[in-house]
Amino acid sequence: MKKLIVLFALCLSFGAKAEEGMWIPSLLKALNESDMKTMGMKISAEDIYSINHSSIKDAIVQFNGGCTAEVISNEGLLLTNHHCGFSAINSHSTQEHNYLEDGFWAMTRADELANPGMTCTFIVKMEDVTEELMTSIDGLAKTEDINKAFRKKYQEIVDREKAAGQGYEAEIKPFNYGN
């Protein structure tokens, strides 16, 4: 399983009112917690995102590079949507055992079916690097120069975070559709 330091983005939406939004979890306490409590949130911002303690960020994972999943046991059992595991389920199905139609239940660990190559990515920390990235292109006018400086700073940040981590990967993701 991969562990990941997300340096910029994760989107969480709460509620169905005009106040809903996409918020950076590490900023929830400072920017949104009181409003969210007023709207009925029963947990704290620290319960959602904590860099030092267990929080929801530790249970919600990126499954196989694109889906979300939830860890539901201390042994790594997780749940995800059917379409996210469809190809793996299909790869184990045969004429005699059509798991897509009939389902599958491993009664013991020995009965479990391996899915080599599938991954789960856990968030270790998130950090807003917008200012650092944008400062790297200050004063540049040509698109080519801006792109080159941006890519260079991007790679410097990723390399720095990977070096500071303990075998973690690092990546920068745009938040709120790049806004």
SETOR-307863 format. One record per residue (C-alpha): residue in three letters; x, y, z. Coordinates in steps of 0.001 Angstrom, whole numbers. Layout:
% SETOR-307863
+------+---------+---------+---------+
| rest |       X |       Y |       Z |
+------+---------+---------+---------+
|  ALA |       X |       Y |       Z |
...
+------+---------+---------+---------+
% end
This chain:
% SETOR-307863
+------+---------+---------+---------+
| rest |       X |       Y |       Z |
+------+---------+---------+---------+
|  MET |       0 |       0 |       0 |
|  LYS |    1241 |    3469 |    -822 |
|  LYS |    1412 |    6302 |    1648 |
|  LEU |    1211 |    9809 |     299 |
|  ILE |    1935 |   13320 |    1373 |
|  VAL |    -640 |   15452 |    -405 |
|  LEU |     712 |   18930 |    -567 |
|  PHE |   -2302 |   20792 |   -1726 |
|  ALA |   -5613 |   19240 |   -2386 |
|  LEU |   -8432 |   17197 |   -1054 |
|  CYS |  -11999 |   18223 |   -1418 |
|  LEU |  -14671 |   17663 |    1176 |
|  SER |  -18230 |   18792 |     752 |
|  PHE |  -20597 |   19097 |    3671 |
|  GLY |  -24304 |   19757 |    3687 |
|  ALA |  -26659 |   20653 |     899 |
|  LYS |  -26962 |   24371 |    1501 |
|  ALA |  -25313 |   27302 |    -213 |
|  GLU |  -22638 |   27144 |    2490 |
|  GLU |  -21320 |   23858 |    1168 |
|  GLY |  -17907 |   23944 |    -392 |
|  MET |  -14562 |   22445 |   -1050 |
|  TRP |  -12279 |   23121 |    1876 |
|  ILE |   -8699 |   22200 |    2589 |
|  PRO |   -9011 |   19884 |    5605 |
|  SER |   -5914 |   21257 |    7328 |
|  LEU |   -7613 |   24687 |    7366 |
|  LEU |  -11028 |   23561 |    8641 |
|  LYS |  -10377 |   24520 |   12262 |
|  ALA |   -9272 |   28050 |   11408 |
|  LEU |  -11755 |   28800 |    8631 |
|  ASN |  -14868 |   26665 |    8907 |
|  GLU |  -15289 |   24792 |   12180 |
|  SER |  -17604 |   27247 |   13927 |
|  ASP |  -19847 |   27549 |   10848 |
|  MET |  -19911 |   23784 |   10457 |
|  LYS |  -20832 |   23350 |   14153 |
|  THR |  -23664 |   25869 |   13676 |
|  MET |  -24924 |   23763 |   10762 |
|  GLY |  -24981 |   20682 |   13003 |
|  MET |  -21570 |   19060 |   12731 |
|  LYS |  -21059 |   16892 |   15824 |
|  ILE |  -17343 |   16178 |   15450 |
|  SER |  -14415 |   18577 |   15588 |
|  ALA |  -12209 |   19751 |   12739 |
|  GLU |   -9420 |   17820 |   14486 |
|  ASP |  -11522 |   14642 |   14124 |
|  ILE |  -11590 |   15223 |   10366 |
|  TYR |   -7956 |   16201 |    9846 |
|  SER |   -5139 |   15894 |   12341 |
|  ILE |   -1503 |   15615 |   11432 |
|  ASN |    -587 |   14333 |   14915 |
|  HIS |   -3531 |   12105 |   15864 |
|  SER |   -5857 |    9611 |   14247 |
|  SER |   -8590 |   11274 |   12219 |
|  ILE |  -10944 |   10615 |    9323 |
|  LYS |   -8080 |   11361 |    6917 |
|  ASP |   -6540 |    8088 |    8087 |
|  ALA |   -9595 |    6012 |    7159 |
|  ILE |  -10482 |    7455 |    3759 |
|  VAL |   -8101 |    6259 |    1072 |
|  GLN |   -7612 |    6573 |   -2639 |
|  PHE |   -8274 |    3120 |   -4032 |
|  ASN |   -6349 |    1929 |   -7071 |
|  GLY |   -5481 |    5406 |   -8268 |
|  GLY |   -8929 |    6871 |   -8725 |
|  CYS |  -11678 |    5696 |   -6404 |
|  THR |  -12270 |    6384 |   -2755 |
|  ALA |  -12481 |    3643 |    -176 |
|  GLU |  -12946 |    3407 |    3561 |
|  VAL |  -10776 |    1331 |    5889 |
|  ILE |  -13134 |    -519 |    8231 |
|  SER |  -10795 |   -2747 |   10216 |
|  ASN |   -7406 |   -2570 |   11843 |
|  GLU |   -6304 |   -5340 |    9487 |
|  GLY |   -6848 |   -3350 |    6307 |
|  LEU |  -10317 |   -4462 |    5260 |
|  LEU |  -11850 |   -1751 |    3134 |
|  LEU |  -15025 |    -928 |    1279 |
|  THR |  -15279 |     734 |   -2108 |
|  ASN |  -17854 |    1035 |   -4865 |
|  HIS |  -18588 |   -1947 |   -7097 |
|  HIS |  -17370 |    -236 |  -10255 |
|  CYS |  -13986 |     409 |   -8606 |
|  GLY |  -13349 |   -3296 |   -8124 |
|  PHE |  -15189 |   -4514 |  -11207 |
|  SER |  -12115 |   -5515 |  -13226 |
|  ALA |  -10615 |   -7406 |  -10267 |
|  ILE |  -13896 |   -9213 |   -9608 |
|  ASN |  -14193 |  -10034 |  -13287 |
|  SER |  -10616 |  -11357 |  -13426 |
|  HIS |  -11463 |  -13946 |  -10751 |
|  SER |  -14777 |  -14993 |  -12317 |
|  THR |  -15152 |  -18174 |  -14329 |
|  GLN |  -18055 |  -20060 |  -15889 |
|  GLU |  -18293 |  -22081 |  -12658 |
|  HIS |  -17844 |  -19121 |  -10297 |
|  ASN |  -19402 |  -15944 |  -11668 |
|  TYR |  -18524 |  -13565 |   -8842 |
|  LEU |  -20030 |  -10603 |  -10695 |
|  GLU |  -23455 |  -12238 |  -10522 |
|  ASP |  -23151 |  -14431 |   -7429 |
|  GLY |  -20751 |  -12472 |   -5230 |
|  PHE |  -17870 |  -13883 |   -3229 |
|  TRP |  -17167 |  -14339 |     453 |
|  ALA |  -13781 |  -15472 |    1738 |
|  MET |  -14538 |  -17379 |    4912 |
|  THR |  -10829 |  -17517 |    5834 |
|  ARG |   -7716 |  -15586 |    4848 |
|  ALA |   -6627 |  -18631 |    2843 |
|  ASP |   -9790 |  -18234 |     747 |
|  GLU |   -9046 |  -14593 |    -143 |
|  LEU |   -8307 |  -13855 |   -3790 |
|  ALA |   -5200 |  -11769 |   -4451 |
|  ASN |   -5310 |   -8710 |   -6682 |
|  PRO |   -1689 |   -7896 |   -7528 |
|  GLY |   -1024 |   -4318 |   -8514 |
|  MET |   -3990 |   -2770 |   -6715 |
|  THR |   -3077 |      56 |   -4373 |
|  CYS |   -4460 |    2149 |   -1542 |
|  THR |   -3025 |    5580 |    -933 |
|  PHE |   -3203 |    7095 |    2542 |
|  ILE |   -2791 |   10805 |    3226 |
|  VAL |     -65 |   11531 |    5753 |
|  LYS |    -166 |   15318 |    5597 |
|  MET |   -1447 |   18127 |    3438 |
|  GLU |     101 |   21517 |    2979 |
|  ASP |    -848 |   24511 |     848 |
|  VAL |    2055 |   25287 |   -1502 |
|  THR |     237 |   27782 |   -3719 |
|  GLU |    2252 |   30798 |   -2587 |
|  GLU |    5567 |   29006 |   -3016 |
|  LEU |    4619 |   27905 |   -6521 |
|  MET |    3263 |   31305 |   -7534 |
|  THR |    6298 |   33176 |   -6181 |
|  SER |    8480 |   31124 |   -8520 |
|  ILE |    6840 |   32750 |  -11548 |
|  ASP |    6759 |   36365 |  -10299 |
|  GLY |    7975 |   38781 |  -12943 |
|  LEU |    7915 |   36282 |  -15779 |
|  ALA |    5958 |   37240 |  -18871 |
|  LYS |    6515 |   34543 |  -21490 |
|  THR |    4325 |   31469 |  -21212 |
|  GLU |    7322 |   29260 |  -21913 |
|  ASP |    9315 |   30832 |  -19045 |
|  ILE |    6359 |   30620 |  -16676 |
|  ASN |    5801 |   26938 |  -17484 |
|  LYS |    9495 |   26114 |  -17095 |
|  ALA |    9815 |   27933 |  -13736 |
|  PHE |    6575 |   26416 |  -12479 |
|  ARG |    7626 |   22867 |  -13399 |
|  LYS |   11043 |   23410 |  -11782 |
|  LYS |    9542 |   24689 |   -8497 |
|  TYR |    6935 |   21933 |   -8552 |
|  GLN |    9660 |   19286 |   -8788 |
|  GLU |   11769 |   20995 |   -6090 |
|  ILE |    8824 |   20900 |   -3664 |
|  VAL |    8020 |   17264 |   -4424 |
|  ASP |   11684 |   16251 |   -4085 |
|  ARG |   12030 |   18181 |    -804 |
|  GLU |    8941 |   16524 |     699 |
|  LYS |    9965 |   13058 |    -445 |
|  ALA |   13414 |   13561 |    1110 |
|  ALA |   11848 |   14760 |    4377 |
|  GLY |    9433 |   11831 |    4536 |
|  GLN |   10162 |    8262 |    5492 |
|  GLY |    9634 |    6404 |    2255 |
|  TYR |    6532 |    8407 |    1383 |
|  GLU |    5553 |    9684 |   -2019 |
|  ALA |    4656 |   13314 |   -2518 |
|  GLU |    2530 |   15029 |   -5111 |
|  ILE |     917 |   18362 |   -5727 |
|  LYS |   -2741 |   18409 |   -6664 |
|  PRO |   -4793 |   21444 |   -7675 |
|  PHE |   -7603 |   22248 |   -5296 |
|  ASN |  -11066 |   23411 |   -6326 |
|  TYR |  -10464 |   22732 |  -10018 |
|  GLY |   -7274 |   24799 |  -10054 |
|  ASN |   -8879 |   27929 |   -8624 |
+------+---------+---------+---------+
% end
